[in-house]
Amino acid sequence: MPSKRSLFQQSVAKSASRETRREAVSELRRIGAVDQLSTLTQTNGIAGPIRRAAVRKLKELGATEALETISESRAVDPAIREQAQL
């Protein structure tokens, strides 16, 4: 089983296919990697679809604290902040 670290690296690797990156995000959700998913949503330079997928996975996990942090952060893209609102 891949580690949280390797899945995170795979999800942000620009050389990886979009599908590979989405699968890595899904795997992060499966193993409950809230911190890594939260970081994905807040990191500028990561493709919007990956960031939105990370927010969806956080919602599936019921990670309310992480979602509140994202929705309140002015450093996060407004569309992502809005999506993170509970």
C-alpha positions in Angstrom: 0.0 0.0 0.0 1.4 3.4 -0.9 2.2 5.9 1.8 0.4 9.2 2.4 3.6 10.9 1.3 4.0 9.0 -2.0 0.3 9.5 -2.8 0.6 13.2 -2.1 3.6 13.4 -4.3 1.8 11.6 -7.0 -1.2 13.9 -6.8 0.9 17.0 -7.3 3.3 15.6 -10.0 2.7 17.6 -13.1 4.3 14.8 -15.1 1.6 12.4 -13.9 -1.6 12.0 -16.0 -4.8 13.6 -14.8 -6.3 10.2 -14.1 -3.3 9.1 -12.0 -3.5 12.3 -10.0 -7.2 11.8 -9.4 -6.6 8.2 -8.3 -4.0 9.4 -5.9 -6.5 11.8 -4.4 -9.1 9.0 -4.0 -6.5 6.8 -2.3 -5.7 9.7 0.1 -9.3 9.7 1.0 -9.4 6.0 1.4 -6.6 6.0 3.9 -8.0 9.1 5.7 -5.2 11.5 4.9 -7.0 14.7 5.9 -3.8 16.8 6.3 -2.6 15.9 2.8 -6.0 16.5 1.2 -6.3 19.8 3.0 -2.8 20.8 1.8 -3.8 20.0 -1.8 -6.8 22.4 -1.6 -4.7 25.2 -0.3 -1.6 25.0 -2.5 -1.5 27.4 -5.4 -0.3 26.0 -8.7 -2.2 22.7 -8.4 -4.8 22.2 -11.1 -8.4 23.3 -10.1 -9.9 19.8 -10.8 -7.5 18.2 -8.4 -8.1 20.8 -5.7 -11.9 20.4 -6.1 -11.6 16.7 -5.9 -9.7 17.0 -2.6 -12.5 19.2 -1.2 -15.0 16.5 -2.2 -12.9 13.9 -0.5 -12.7 16.0 2.7 -16.4 16.3 2.7 -16.8 12.5 2.3 -14.5 12.1 5.3 -16.5 14.6 7.3 -13.4 16.7 8.0 -15.2 19.7 9.2 -12.3 21.4 10.9 -10.2 21.2 7.7 -13.1 22.4 5.6 -13.7 25.4 7.9 -10.0 26.3 7.7 -10.1 26.2 3.9 -13.4 28.2 3.7 -12.0 30.9 5.9 -8.5 31.2 4.3 -8.1 34.3 2.1 -5.0 32.6 0.6 -7.3 29.9 -1.0 -9.0 30.5 -4.4 -12.5 31.9 -3.8 -14.2 29.0 -5.8 -12.4 26.4 -3.6 -13.3 28.4 -0.4 -16.9 28.4 -1.5 -16.9 24.7 -2.3 -15.5 24.0 1.2 -18.3 25.7 3.0 -20.4 23.3 5.0 
